[in-house]
Amino acid sequence: MELLFIGLAAGAIAAYFIFTAFNKDRSKVKTKEQSVVLMEKIRSVCKFITVEGDFSEIYHYENLKEKYISLIFGKKKAIILINAKAHVGFDLSKIKMESDNEKKQIILTNFPEPELLTIETDFKYYDKREGWANPFTTSDLTEINRDAKKHIVDKIPESPLFEQAKKEALNTVLLMENIVQTIGWKLDYSALILDEAEQKKIEKK
């Protein structure tokens, strides 16, 4: 009888450790699955971080390369109205994060700087003047369009678009934090380099 009791007790202890080990392994698998799902959700959220702006500029063109030809055959000049739509956002491939399954944390180690993603331009020519024997060529028009587009691209950093994109990034970090908190995880973004003003914005929210 005593041996039977010892055997039952030993079996119960063994079953307890097996059950505990099984639950521990199951918990680890669940935690790992949670981290994968969280990072996928974060990446899907980041796909929508873009801001757009409309630009309208007058561009004055004068062909200065053909200086001597222009003196003889006449100058080529044009005034171009440029309408453009620019999209500023983030290169998602530069977002870096990792998970700490033990601490149940998603660690955001890099969030890229905003950059110009796309720009759509439309050109309208006004006051187009050609030399009496120096007409505009297809090559000239291609060059004018390229230079006019660059004129807009150079103006974009002076606009509020990049600051707006940075604000969207801050809001996105907060959204990421809310996502991970819904299942009891934490978002660690302490590795990100934020200036003092931006850090205070996050801490106040």
NUVODO-491640 format. One line per 8 residues: number of its first residue (from 1); their letters; for each residue x, y, z of N, C-alpha, C. Coordinates in nm, 4 decimals, padded with zeros to 6 digits. Layout:
<rs>
NUM = a = X/Y/Z/X/Y/Z/X/Y/Z; ...
</rs>
This chain:
<rs>
1 = mellfigl = 00.0840/-00.1211/00.0000/00.0000/00.0000/00.0000/00.0872/00.1257/00.0000; 00.1892/00.1164/00.0826/00.2824/00.2287/00.0920/00.3524/00.2520/-00.0407; 00.3895/00.1431/-00.1075/00.4569/00.1536/-00.2376/00.3633/00.2131/-00.3424; 00.2336/00.1737/-00.3306/00.1340/00.2272/-00.4231/00.1192/00.3775/-00.4054; 00.1178/00.4225/-00.2795/00.1059/00.5656/-00.2494/00.2259/00.6431/-00.3020; 00.3443/00.5824/-00.2786/00.4680/00.6470/-00.3279/00.4658/00.6568/-00.4796; 00.4178/00.5485/-00.5425/00.4115/00.5476/-00.6892/00.3155/00.6520/-00.7411; 00.1977/00.6642/-00.6743/00.0993/00.7657/-00.7154/00.1535/00.9068/-00.6956
9 = aagaiaay = 00.2226/00.9256/-00.5810/00.2803/01.0574/-00.5528/00.3858/01.0939/-00.6554; 00.4710/00.9974/-00.6867/00.5767/01.0207/-00.7867/00.5163/01.0522/-00.9228; 00.4081/00.9787/-00.9567/00.3401/01.0029/-01.0841/00.2782/01.1407/-01.0898; 00.2196/01.1814/-00.9752/00.1569/01.3138/-00.9697/00.2603/01.4240/-00.9860; 00.3763/01.4035/-00.9178/00.4838/01.5041/-00.9282/00.5358/01.5119/-01.0707; 00.5538/01.3942/-01.1303/00.6030/01.3906/-01.2694/00.5033/01.4576/-01.3630; 00.3741/01.4294/-01.3408/00.2700/01.4886/-01.4242/00.2681/01.6400/-01.4093; 00.2908/01.6865/-01.2842/00.2924/01.8305/-01.2573/00.4042/01.8987/-01.3355
17 = fiftafnk = 00.5253/01.8379/-01.3298/00.6386/01.8978/-01.4004/00.6196/01.8921/-01.5517; 00.5611/01.7822/-01.5989/00.5351/01.7712/-01.7431/00.4340/01.8777/-01.7858; 00.3281/01.8933/-01.7028/00.2234/01.9922/-01.7324/00.2810/02.1346/-01.7297; 00.3649/02.1589/-01.6269/00.4268/02.2916/-01.6137/00.5174/02.3217/-01.7329; 00.5997/02.2208/-01.7697/00.6906/02.2383/-01.8834/00.6127/02.2599/-02.0124; 00.5021/02.1841/-02.0276/00.4186/02.1970/-02.1468/00.3581/02.3373/-02.1552; 00.3054/02.3836/-02.0391/00.2459/02.5168/-02.0358/00.3490/02.6261/-02.0609; 00.4706/02.6028/-02.0073/00.5780/02.7010/-02.0266/00.6155/02.7102/-02.1734
25 = drskvktk = 00.6299/02.5932/-02.2379/00.6625/02.5917/-02.3809/00.5494/02.6539/-02.4621; 00.4258/02.6208/-02.4216/00.3098/02.6752/-02.4916/00.3040/02.8268/-02.4758; 00.3382/02.8746/-02.3553/00.3403/03.0183/-02.3287/00.4459/03.0881/-02.4132; 00.5631/03.0238/-02.4269/00.6705/03.0811/-02.5086/00.6282/03.0921/-02.6541; 00.5613/02.9865/-02.7028/00.5153/02.9862/-02.8419/00.4126/03.0976/-02.8628; 00.3205/03.1100/-02.7651/00.2176/03.2134/-02.7737/00.2796/03.3518/-02.7720; 00.3788/03.3717/-02.6836/00.4461/03.5012/-02.6735/00.5176/03.5354/-02.8037; 00.5830/03.4351/-02.8619/00.6537/03.4570/-02.9886/00.5552/03.4927/-03.0987
33 = eqsvvlme = 00.4406/03.4231/-03.1008/00.3376/03.4527/-03.2000/00.2861/03.5956/-03.1819; 00.2679/03.6361/-03.0567/00.2213/03.7714/-03.0277/00.3190/03.8759/-03.0817; 00.4487/03.8519/-03.0619/00.5496/03.9487/-03.1076/00.5478/03.9620/-03.2591; 00.5299/03.8480/-03.3286/00.5253/03.8509/-03.4754/00.4031/03.9291/-03.5230; 00.2880/03.9020/-03.4607/00.1640/03.9699/-03.4980/00.1750/04.1198/-03.4718; 00.2320/04.1572/-03.3575/00.2466/04.2986/-03.3226/00.3328/04.3714/-03.4245; 00.4460/04.3112/-03.4602/00.5362/04.3775/-03.5554/00.4721/04.3888/-03.6932; 00.3908/04.2884/-03.7311/00.3204/04.2963/-03.8589/00.2171/04.4090/-03.8574
41 = kirsvckf = 00.1464/04.4224/-03.7431/00.0474/04.5304/-03.7305/00.1156/04.6664/-03.7367; 00.2299/04.6782/-03.6701/00.3039/04.8045/-03.6698/00.3456/04.8415/-03.8116; 00.3967/04.7453/-03.8854/00.4404/04.7731/-04.0226/00.3219/04.8118/-04.1115; 00.2070/04.7488/-04.0888/00.0895/04.7820/-04.1700/00.0419/04.9237/-04.1403; 00.0529/04.9671/-04.0149/00.0157/05.1034/-03.9773/00.1079/05.2039/-04.0447; 00.2368/05.1732/-04.0492/00.3360/05.2661/-04.1039/00.3187/05.2906/-04.2531; 00.2449/05.2042/-04.3224/00.2265/05.2207/-04.4656/00.1519/05.3488/-04.5004; 00.0816/05.4040/-04.4059/-00.0036/05.5184/-04.4354/00.0556/05.6516/-04.3916
49 = itvegdfs = 00.1844/05.6525/-04.3552/00.2444/05.7778/-04.3096/00.2970/05.8571/-04.4286; 00.2106/05.9324/-04.4923/00.2517/06.0218/-04.6006/00.1704/06.1503/-04.5902; 00.2303/06.2587/-04.6308/00.1589/06.3864/-04.6397/00.1808/06.4410/-04.7797; 00.0852/06.5162/-04.8277/00.0978/06.5706/-04.9632/00.0792/06.7213/-04.9624; 00.1389/06.7844/-05.0613/00.1279/06.9294/-05.0728/00.1232/06.9711/-05.2182; 00.0511/07.0799/-05.2440/00.0412/07.1335/-05.3802/00.1301/07.2565/-05.3932; 00.1955/07.2659/-05.5079/00.2870/07.3770/-05.5336/00.2525/07.4418/-05.6675; 00.2672/07.5721/-05.6725/00.2482/07.6459/-05.7966/00.3579/07.7513/-05.8047
57 = eiyhyenl = 00.4395/07.7425/-05.9078/00.5551/07.8322/-05.9191/00.5690/07.8829/-06.0626; 00.6234/08.0032/-06.0746/00.6590/08.0582/-06.2054/00.8094/08.0380/-06.2244; 00.8451/07.9771/-06.3383/00.9861/07.9499/-06.3652/01.0274/08.0253/-06.4922; 01.1326/08.1043/-06.4797/01.1829/08.1800/-06.5950/01.3013/08.1059/-06.6560; 01.2889/08.0767/-06.7834/01.3967/08.0037/-06.8522/01.4627/08.0929/-06.9574; 01.5950/08.0852/-06.9588/01.6715/08.1514/-07.0649/01.7926/08.0642/-07.0937; 01.8123/08.0353/-07.2207/01.9237/07.9487/-07.2590/02.0538/08.0298/-07.2562; 02.1357/08.0005/-07.1542/02.2628/08.0719/-07.1392/02.3815/07.9898/-07.1893
65 = kekyisli = 02.3541/07.8642/-07.2243/02.4634/07.7779/-07.2692/02.5108/07.8162/-07.4095; 02.4138/07.8523/-07.4920/02.4478/07.8858/-07.6307/02.4686/08.0366/-07.6432; 02.5632/08.0855/-07.5680/02.5843/08.2308/-07.5584/02.6131/08.2958/-07.6936; 02.7083/08.2395/-07.7656/02.7470/08.3015/-07.8927/02.6424/08.2777/-08.0011; 02.5779/08.1593/-07.9964/02.4714/08.1301/-08.0935/02.3550/08.2259/-08.0716; 02.3255/08.2533/-07.9427/02.2146/08.3436/-07.9106/02.2420/08.4859/-07.9585; 02.3683/08.5278/-07.9499/02.4041/08.6624/-07.9955/02.3799/08.6787/-08.1452; 02.4043/08.5693/-08.2182/02.3927/08.5760/-08.3649/02.2511/08.5458/-08.4118
73 = fgkkkaii = 02.1938/08.4349/-08.3565/02.0653/08.3861/-08.4074/01.9448/08.4188/-08.3178; 01.9704/08.4865/-08.2054/01.8586/08.5239/-08.1183/01.8465/08.4341/-07.9963; 01.7961/08.4906/-07.8854/01.7836/08.4156/-07.7594/01.6549/08.3339/-07.7546; 01.6618/08.2256/-07.6735/01.5425/08.1456/-07.6451/01.5044/08.1706/-07.5000; 01.3811/08.2163/-07.4799/01.3325/08.2430/-07.3452/01.1928/08.1851/-07.3294; 01.1554/08.1595/-07.2033/01.0197/08.1115/-07.1773/00.9844/08.1353/-07.0312; 00.8572/08.1560/-07.0074/00.8036/08.1620/-06.8717/00.7124/08.0414/-06.8559; 00.7383/07.9609/-06.7539/00.6640/07.8366/-06.7348/00.5900/07.8396/-06.6024
81 = linakahv = 00.4613/07.8071/-06.6061/00.3835/07.7897/-06.4840/00.3908/07.6421/-06.4464; 00.4425/07.6152/-06.3274/00.4564/07.4765/-06.2815/00.3542/07.4496/-06.1722; 00.2692/07.3514/-06.1956/00.1801/07.3016/-06.0912/00.2281/07.1620/-06.0524; 00.2441/07.1393/-05.9231/00.2998/07.0113/-05.8788/00.2301/06.9622/-05.7527; 00.2280/06.8305/-05.7399/00.1783/06.7664/-05.6179/00.2907/06.6768/-05.5652; 00.3322/06.7031/-05.4432/00.4436/06.6283/-05.3840/00.3942/06.5428/-05.2669; 00.4508/06.4240/-05.2557/00.4206/06.3346/-05.1433/00.5480/06.3127/-05.0630; 00.5410/06.3468/-04.9355/00.6542/06.3266/-04.8448/00.6153/06.2183/-04.7447
89 = gfdlskik = 00.7065/06.1257/-04.7229/00.6772/06.0157/-04.6310/00.8044/05.9465/-04.5857; 00.7918/05.8165/-04.5611/00.9016/05.7423/-04.5012/00.9318/05.6155/-04.5795; 01.0592/05.5833/-04.5887/01.1029/05.4581/-04.6511/01.0849/05.3472/-04.5472; 00.9819/05.2645/-04.5662/00.9455/05.1648/-04.4655/01.0544/05.0610/-04.4426; 01.1392/05.0415/-04.5425/01.2453/04.9418/-04.5268/01.3472/04.9838/-04.4212; 01.3460/05.1127/-04.3840/01.4420/05.1628/-04.2853/01.3898/05.1550/-04.1417; 01.2624/05.1165/-04.1262/01.2090/05.0977/-03.9909/01.2665/04.9692/-03.9333; 01.3288/04.9798/-03.8182/01.3898/04.8622/-03.7549/01.3327/04.8429/-03.6154
97 = mesdnekk = 01.2942/04.7180/-03.5872/01.2447/04.6859/-03.4536/01.2732/04.5393/-03.4241; 01.2737/04.5088/-03.2972/01.2962/04.3716/-03.2524/01.2104/04.3474/-03.1292; 01.1942/04.2209/-03.0950/01.1094/04.1880/-02.9799/01.1928/04.1285/-02.8674; 01.1532/04.1631/-02.7459/01.2089/04.1009/-02.6261/01.0942/04.0215/-02.5637; 01.0903/03.8914/-02.5956/00.9772/03.8091/-02.5536/00.9720/03.7897/-02.4021; 01.0872/03.7936/-02.3374/01.0906/03.7769/-02.1922/01.0231/03.8948/-02.1229; 01.0540/04.0155/-02.1697/00.9974/04.1369/-02.1088/00.8679/04.1813/-02.1767; 00.8303/04.1093/-02.2818/00.7116/04.1440/-02.3606/00.7206/04.2890/-02.4083
105 = qiiltnfp = 00.8276/04.3147/-02.4808/00.8520/04.4491/-02.5341/00.8801/04.4421/-02.6838; 00.8316/04.5417/-02.7555/00.8732/04.5647/-02.8936/00.9673/04.6839/-02.8885; 01.0890/04.6641/-02.9352/01.1914/04.7682/-02.9269/01.2089/04.8326/-03.0644; 01.1760/04.9609/-03.0715/01.1900/05.0364/-03.1957/01.3290/05.0988/-03.1959; 01.4154/05.0500/-03.2842/01.5545/05.0947/-03.2836/01.5842/05.2001/-03.3896; 01.4982/05.2105/-03.4912/01.5216/05.3138/-03.5931/01.3911/05.3510/-03.6615; 01.3665/05.4806/-03.6720/01.2532/05.5330/-03.7483/01.3123/05.6329/-03.8461; 01.2927/05.6115/-03.9764/01.3622/05.6951/-04.0758/01.3165/05.8401/-04.0768
113 = epelltie = 01.3994/05.9232/-04.1353/01.3654/06.0637/-04.1556/01.2701/06.0742/-04.2753; 01.1822/06.1739/-04.2759/01.0927/06.1898/-04.3912/01.1716/06.2283/-04.5161; 01.1204/06.1857/-04.6303/01.1859/06.2180/-04.7574/01.0816/06.2338/-04.8669; 01.1226/06.2974/-04.9755/01.0318/06.3140/-05.0891/01.0135/06.1788/-05.1563; 00.8891/06.1313/-05.1633/00.8618/06.0007/-05.2235/00.8265/06.0126/-05.3707; 00.7307/06.0998/-05.4009/00.6903/06.1186/-05.5410/00.6577/06.2655/-05.5661; 00.6666/06.3034/-05.6899/00.6247/06.4384/-05.7303/00.5644/06.4315/-05.8701; 00.4458/06.4887/-05.8845/00.3775/06.4936/-06.0138/00.3762/06.6393/-06.0598
121 = tdfkyydk = 00.4167/06.6616/-06.1835/00.4274/06.7992/-06.2320/00.3480/06.8199/-06.3611; 00.3019/06.9430/-06.3769/00.2315/06.9822/-06.4991/00.2856/07.1196/-06.5397; 00.3247/07.1334/-06.6661/00.3878/07.2569/-06.7122/00.3001/07.3282/-06.8161; 00.2918/07.4594/-06.8014/00.2236/07.5409/-06.9017/00.3178/07.6546/-06.9419; 00.3404/07.6663/-07.0717/00.4344/07.7669/-07.1230/00.3630/07.8984/-07.1554; 00.4252/08.0075/-07.1074/00.3745/08.1416/-07.1387/00.4917/08.2257/-07.1914; 00.4600/08.3182/-07.2789/00.5615/08.4106/-07.3300/00.6852/08.3351/-07.3792; 00.6610/08.2386/-07.4658/00.7692/08.1561/-07.5203/00.8310/08.2306/-07.6397
129 = regwanpf = 00.9581/08.2668/-07.6270/01.0251/08.3440/-07.7318/01.1426/08.2671/-07.7898; 01.1471/08.2617/-07.9204/01.2558/08.1925/-07.9890/01.3377/08.2933/-08.0703; 01.4638/08.2567/-08.0934/01.5465/08.3415/-08.1804/01.4985/08.3294/-08.3240; 01.5264/08.4308/-08.4026/01.4775/08.4300/-08.5413/01.5281/08.3075/-08.6187; 01.6457/08.2561/-08.5783/01.6975/08.1331/-08.6410/01.7469/08.0364/-08.5323; 01.6809/08.0429/-08.4170/01.7243/07.9613/-08.3036/01.6001/07.9073/-08.2292; 01.5265/07.8145/-08.2923/01.4013/07.7659/-08.2334/01.4251/07.6658/-08.1186; 01.3210/07.6452/-08.0402/01.3261/07.5433/-07.9351/01.3266/07.4050/-07.9986
137 = ttsdltei = 01.4117/07.3194/-07.9475/01.4182/07.1809/-07.9946/01.3558/07.0887/-07.8890; 01.3349/06.9638/-07.9260/01.2834/06.8645/-07.8307/01.3777/06.8504/-07.7121; 01.5064/06.8571/-07.7407/01.6073/06.8486/-07.6351/01.5964/06.9668/-07.5386; 01.5698/07.0846/-07.5954/01.5521/07.2048/-07.5118/01.4341/07.1881/-07.4175; 01.3216/07.1400/-07.4691/01.2006/07.1252/-07.3898/01.2192/07.0207/-07.2789; 01.2917/06.9134/-07.3127/01.3207/06.8110/-07.2114/01.4048/06.8702/-07.0987; 01.5031/06.9497/-07.1362/01.5905/07.0140/-07.0373/01.5129/07.1148/-06.9521; 01.4243/07.1905/-07.0166/01.3441/07.2891/-06.9430/01.2544/07.2192/-06.8406
145 = nrdakkhi = 01.1892/07.1116/-06.8837/01.1013/07.0384/-06.7921/01.1800/06.9807/-06.6741; 01.2998/06.9303/-06.7027/01.3848/06.8741/-06.5960/01.4263/06.9828/-06.4974; 01.4680/07.0984/-06.5514/01.5113/07.2084/-06.4643/01.3941/07.2667/-06.3845; 01.2780/07.2733/-06.4487/01.1596/07.3267/-06.3805/01.1170/07.2339/-06.2664; 01.1242/07.1044/-06.2906/01.0911/07.0067/-06.1856/01.1887/07.0178/-06.0691; 01.3178/07.0342/-06.1009/01.4196/07.0504/-05.9962/01.3926/07.1774/-05.9153; 01.3422/07.2800/-05.9846/01.3087/07.4055/-05.9171/01.2045/07.3809/-05.8069; 01.1067/07.2965/-05.8368/01.0041/07.2615/-05.7372/01.0629/07.1764/-05.6263
153 = vdkipesp = 01.1431/07.0763/-05.6640/01.2046/06.9863/-05.5648/01.2878/07.0654/-05.4646; 01.3584/07.1664/-05.5137/01.4407/07.2502/-05.4254/01.3560/07.3351/-05.3306; 01.2311/07.3605/-05.3700/01.1424/07.4417/-05.2864/01.0769/07.3609/-05.1736; 01.0668/07.2316/-05.1925/00.9921/07.1479/-05.0967/01.0497/07.1521/-04.9555; 01.1826/07.1468/-04.9361/01.2349/07.1550/-04.7986/01.1993/07.2858/-04.7280; 01.1709/07.3909/-04.8050/01.1330/07.5187/-04.7449/00.9859/07.5211/-04.7047; 00.9104/07.4232/-04.7486/00.7671/07.4162/-04.7186/00.7449/07.3458/-04.5852; 00.6209/07.3447/-04.5336/00.5917/07.2775/-04.4056/00.5792/07.1254/-04.4172
161 = lfeqakke = 00.5943/07.0697/-04.5374/00.5663/06.9276/-04.5570/00.6496/06.8358/-04.4676; 00.7787/06.8641/-04.4565/00.8652/06.7759/-04.3772/00.8302/06.7826/-04.2286; 00.7951/06.9013/-04.1808/00.7541/06.9151/-04.0407/00.6221/06.8428/-04.0164; 00.5307/06.8516/-04.1130/00.4036/06.7807/-04.1016/00.4261/06.6295/-04.0967; 00.5192/06.5826/-04.1795/00.5494/06.4390/-04.1821/00.6079/06.3939/-04.0487; 00.6930/06.4775/-03.9885/00.7517/06.4423/-03.8584/00.6441/06.4328/-03.7507; 00.5453/06.5226/-03.7579/00.4357/06.5174/-03.6612/00.3553/06.3890/-03.6789; 00.3344/06.3504/-03.8057/00.2638/06.2254/-03.8322/00.3431/06.1070/-03.7770
169 = alntvllm = 00.4757/06.1149/-03.7859/00.5603/06.0078/-03.7331/00.5448/05.9962/-03.5817; 00.5401/06.1110/-03.5132/00.5215/06.1101/-03.3678/00.3874/06.0491/-03.3307; 00.2837/06.0876/-03.4049/00.1520/06.0302/-03.3801/00.1506/05.8799/-03.4058; 00.2297/05.8369/-03.5055/00.2362/05.6956/-03.5382/00.3063/05.6167/-03.4277; 00.4107/05.6756/-03.3694/00.4784/05.6101/-03.2569/00.3797/05.5889/-03.1420; 00.2959/05.6892/-03.1167/00.1943/05.6772/-03.0117/00.0912/05.5698/-03.0473; 00.0571/05.5623/-03.1758/-00.0367/05.4597/-03.2200/00.0240/05.3206/-03.2037; 00.1529/05.3081/-03.2371/00.2234/05.1813/-03.2155/00.2167/05.1406/-03.0686
177 = enivqtig = 00.2377/05.2408/-02.9819/00.2369/05.2144/-02.8380/00.1001/05.1624/-02.7938; -00.0049/05.2229/-02.8480/-00.1399/05.1779/-02.8130/-00.1668/05.0357/-02.8619; -00.1139/05.0041/-02.9806/-00.1332/04.8697/-03.0364/-00.0725/04.7639/-02.9453; 00.0515/04.7852/-02.9037/00.1188/04.6831/-02.8219/00.0592/04.6760/-02.6809; 00.0056/04.7886/-02.6339/-00.0521/04.7900/-02.4992/-00.1839/04.7144/-02.4912; -00.2507/04.6973/-02.6056/-00.3800/04.6284/-02.6042/-00.3688/04.4834/-02.5574; -00.2506/04.4226/-02.5709/-00.2340/04.2847/-02.5230/-00.1290/04.2773/-02.4121; -00.1074/04.3916/-02.3467/-00.0208/04.3907/-02.2298/00.1281/04.4000/-02.2578
185 = wkldysal = 00.1656/04.4354/-02.3810/00.3064/04.4535/-02.4142/00.3434/04.6009/-02.3998; 00.4716/04.6307/-02.4159/00.5206/04.7683/-02.4102/00.6028/04.7990/-02.5343; 00.5988/04.9258/-02.5745/00.6814/04.9717/-02.6859/00.7970/05.0518/-02.6289; 00.9170/05.0086/-02.6588/01.0371/05.0797/-02.6133/01.0938/05.1575/-02.7313; 01.0807/05.2903/-02.7279/01.1339/05.3745/-02.8355/01.2446/05.4656/-02.7835; 01.3043/05.4254/-02.6710/01.4095/05.5072/-02.6096/01.5340/05.5184/-02.6980; 01.5507/05.4246/-02.7926/01.6687/05.4283/-02.8802/01.6556/05.5333/-02.9898; 01.5337/05.5827/-03.0116/01.5142/05.6827/-03.1157/01.5734/05.8157/-03.0712
193 = ildeaeqk = 01.6327/05.8858/-03.1652/01.6894/06.0170/-03.1341/01.5822/06.1211/-03.1589; 01.5253/06.1723/-03.0504/01.4224/06.2755/-03.0602/01.4751/06.4018/-02.9934; 01.4436/06.5155/-03.0523/01.4854/06.6371/-02.9839/01.3958/06.6596/-02.8622; 01.4374/06.7501/-02.7755/01.3707/06.7685/-02.6463/01.2241/06.8058/-02.6632; 01.1935/06.8926/-02.7599/01.0553/06.9358/-02.7816/00.9676/06.8191/-02.8227; 01.0185/06.7343/-02.9144/00.9420/06.6201/-02.9611/00.9214/06.5188/-02.8497; 01.0244/06.4985/-02.7668/01.0153/06.4054/-02.6552/00.9043/06.4490/-02.5583; 00.8964/06.5814/-02.5328/00.7954/06.6332/-02.4409/00.6552/06.6126/-02.4971
201 = kiekk = 00.6437/06.6238/-02.6318/00.5127/06.6027/-02.6946/00.4634/06.4610/-02.6694; 00.5540/06.3651/-02.6806/00.5170/06.2257/-02.6594/00.4823/06.2011/-02.5130; 00.5636/06.2559/-02.4236/00.5431/06.2316/-02.2806/00.4133/06.2924/-02.2301; 00.3696/06.4042/-02.2923/00.2468/06.4707/-02.2468/00.1235/06.3938/-02.2890; 00.1334/06.3153/-02.3968/00.0153/06.2484/-02.4503/-00.0094/06.1166/-02.3788
</rs>
